[in-house]
Amino acid sequence: MEHVNSVHLLSSYRESLLINDRGLCSFIELIFASAYGRFEIAKIILEHPNINVNAVDDQGRTSFWWAAAGGHYEVVQLLVNQRVKTRLKDSNGQTVYAIAKERNYGYVKVHLRSI
């Protein structure tokens, strides 16, 4: 819960927060939250008016790709509801569906097939 409170505090600085700024490993905050399945944090980040839901890391992977790669079904649903681009491929040509299938995340695969 402490992390969620920290994100709330940071997001209160709406205008000055560089929400799409990449860190040293080329991840924006939304990619981190998605990769670790942090639904509540991702939800708060998505409220920022300047968030780029389709931002990519240095491998061409989006927050949507990372959520699927981690099998984080709720985050995948949240991002789909934010109208992310669902058919993007990373720099290796791998789709979100392909990574979910490779890692055998059943619920994520079924959901991705339906969109």
N, C-alpha and C positions, 0 to 999 in steps of 0.2 A: 504494500500500500504506500510505503514511503516513496517509491519511485513514481507512482501515479501523482502524488502530491507535488513532487519536484517538477514533473512535466506540466502540471497545472500552473505552477508558479512561472515557469519559463514561457508558457504560452500566453501569459498575461502581458508579456512584452511584445505584443503582436507586430507592431510596426518595425521594431528594431531587431527582432529575432530573424536570423538568416536561416530560415527553415529548410531551404534546399542546399545549404552549404555542405560540401563533402568534407569529411574528416580525413585523417591520414590514410585510411584504408579505402577511401572513395565511397563510403557508405553515408547516406543521409540518415537522419533520425528515423524516418519511416521504414527504411530498409532494415535497420537494427531491430525495431519493434516487430516487424513482420517475420524476420528470420528467427527470432526467439519466441514467437507466438504470444507476444504481449498485447492482447486484444485491447485492453483498456487504454494503454499508452498509444497504440495505433489510432484508436478512436479519437483521442484528444488531439493528436498531431493532425489528423484529417480535418479538424475544425478550423485550422489556420487558413486564412483566405488566400495565401500565396503558395500553398503546398502544391508541388508537382507530383501527382500520383504516379506518373510514368517515368520518373527520373531513373536513370540507370547508373550502375556502378562501372568500374573499369573493365568488367567482363560483359557488359551489356545486359545485366540482370536487373530486373525491377523488384520492387517490394512484393509484387504479386508472385514473381518467380520464386523469391526466397520463402514466402509463406507456404507455397505449394511444396517446395523442396524440403521444408521442415514438417510437412503434414499438418499444418496449423489450419484446420478446416474453418474455424470461426473467423480467422483473419482473412482467409481466402474469400469467404462470403462478404465480409465487410468491404474489401477492396473491390469486389465485383459490383457491389451496390454503389461504389464511388465512380463507377464507369471507367475503370482502368482498361487499358488496351490488353485484351486477353490473348491475342494471337501473335504477340511478339516472340522473337527468337533471340537467344543470347549470342555472344560472339562465336560460340561453337555450333550454332545452328539448332540448339536444343530449345524446344518449346516448354511451356509450363506443364502441359499435359504429359509430355515425355518424361520430365523429371519426376512427376508424381507417380507415373506408371513404373518407372525404373526402381523407385524406392518403395513401391507397393503400398501407397497410401490410398486405400479403398474409397473412403468417403470423399476425399479430395478428387480422385479420379472420376467418380460418378458425378460429382458436382460440375467438374470441368467439362465433361462430356455433354452436359445439359445446357451449356451456355454457348 
